[in-house]
Amino acid sequence: MNPKVTIIILNWNGWKDTLECLESLEQINYNNYDVIVVDNHSQDNSVQKIKNYLKSKVGTESNFIGHGHVNGLLNYFEYAESENTSIEEEYGLFKNTILIKNSENYGFAGGNNVGIRFALQNLDPDYILLLNNDTVVDKNFLEKLVFTCLNDKNIALIQSKLLEYETYKVDSTGGIFDRYGFGISRGLKENDTGKYDENKEDGFFYVLGTCMLVSVDFINETDPDEFLDSNIFAIHDDVDISWHARILGYKIAYCPSSICFHKQHKSFKKKTSIYINFLISKNSIYILLKYYSIKNIVIYLPLKLIIDFTLSLGRIFVNKDTDQLKTYFQAILWNSTNLNNTLKRRKKIQSKRKVNDKEIIKYMEPYSLRISNLKTQYSKK
């Protein structure tokens, strides 16, 4: 059995990384796949650069991959987000590349949703792989992910072992998440000693969207038109869908034999760090409201707000930094203003619940990761 996989790569002003990622995909040993590059309204000539690469036989001369692009990707097809063009006659069987041009930047969630909708309507995949454009993949990465899923049909989401592009240190072996809405990558910055290679379904709560294989069965059970929540522009989107999968009784897995190298480029510049803090605060509150039972909302949401408020005050006294406190109140305001919409989404999710909070919470950390991280930082000073 050789399931069909559609790989979706989201590009936003990062064509150099995207080309290297595409070139690494040409070297993989799995042959039943398509590639969709979704350009999120880039302003750096990305579309033309990607088109030139797909049409040419000139490689990126990647030092990481070791050799250049020689064959070209087959049946390159260009598509605008608003078009309804049929591709039946122009499309081959596999290893084809489609470039979709979005009319605006929809963020991680919205941009990937465009690719997911296109794949489901046109390509009939068994799995969809969400892959960051600032990654380079090992030739066996996809085969290992698919093989693991074939051995357990209840796996909805699975991620590769993520290693840093330059240092080969661990970038992620799954995401740790506490009961108060804060997450961090397991094993971050550690040497890759195989420490987490036996913990393939426990020891973490969510899988990272950097390199995530998703079962189409799971997508169809949620919302094929908006698999990734459009209210989560970026940050915590992977927590959101992982929690959704757990509520529906699916498994979340990590595949240590599937290797993906991540450059960890910053999509947001330093001047937008306030916006990043806002997204973190806003989305964490939003997700707790969507997924917790009423009982646990009453317990953990107030504790979360107290922890975040206290730490924000601490930043004022220690660093004279008021930005975090501002974003804290902005996040509360957003969630208050959008509460009706959140409750509608919550009702839809909760109506399909198959697993209670007690079973899900056991995958979360009982202590605050934010407080724990602060203690670690100060102990090293």
Steps between C-alpha positions, in 0.01 A plus 500: 500500500632840398269776628492828316639803683455866416780717640402861567773764533401850603721778366504861616797711386730199529562364151865403564397269782207368299725403209737309724206325662362403157839372393527278807157355418624397158747267669254306716438130442120517522342535158126546548478866592405842369630839610293815543689822560264764636636851472346721768511823297878546515654835417854377421445360147457152647243387244726573205804345669309180580357485146847538351628217717216266410539565128878476493765235554718723713550395860536710813855376557402413852799408713267308727356276229830459324381507141275712285161486338546306174171343388247771571168429671241348270178662379542838663160667526425856608175589671350815649313475828174632352503278188292187450715357222480129434837327492383153398651504152820681596580297807706180521504222755749616763802716579340807353528854628222755520558865582203681652509880528299646787359852462602590857697364794265265686757390755599141574144377552330673208785443256518128569121473485512622139741216418299242695175591324668480160653161582171350620308632198752401234761250614321244720787446749499255789725727705597866494844609615538855631864598450665831588687656212811550718562125526713244322390139517686170520436268205322246722288746699166452322527124467557469876201722584262317267622155611432590865147612417429188297583293808247693709195640323402696812789746459361836388817709529865405498814712490858434402800542728594864440868588515659842467625563148843628600582323827305171470381557856142411587239749386200292605394146584142607571346793684467515878192689617387597849147530637518880485548536124877524457704272273864428418685251280619185674878463492559849360872581457610162640747275323330227301587200718177311435373590845140533383498236229301250705229752593306486177149560637554639849712762671358774279161655426512631145689458174663796329371634171858531373482149353167334575327216317121516533245228432231609253250298704568735791469807279164380369373442854584857600444756224654445154424860401678645803717233657724759666303754703498834315483683835853376567701698247821343628644349821326216688330376182674165550387488864147568380478213251686260731249565780220458248639161398527385861139600573387288205694199629784503247864437581778758475840355411868586459722311255869514602620323183351774281749789493429859400748786535358838600663839452271675748481820302295773661193593295442792735764765541601641836281805456194274499587316823204677666273340241654158568435540874143597419450188286644277772274649767190522284526153350576324828186643663298420188613137490426439867148637446445273200620169640481483879186378673312772687639365828859531382444842346390618845813345655777572251405818313501722813832345608641567153392864513651543847833344391519711184403821679756441778780427253405807296526717812836341573629608161403858581694501827803306373536617139282815490310319224127576480437332164406161641244651733347691207470186290355317801205742512470506120473121501224509762319769302517296177364188671224700667398666174504170310347284772180421307699369204723299732198344671355395162826330406522345845148357474582335167819343638350389829205335324744252342707438815599136555769541769457677834735761644645259755651287223628802308646692794733211583704602194538856638746633755331581834739787577542829315766474231535879496591511870725196463687659209551822695644307793738320262613827341574667833676194641747519211585865568 
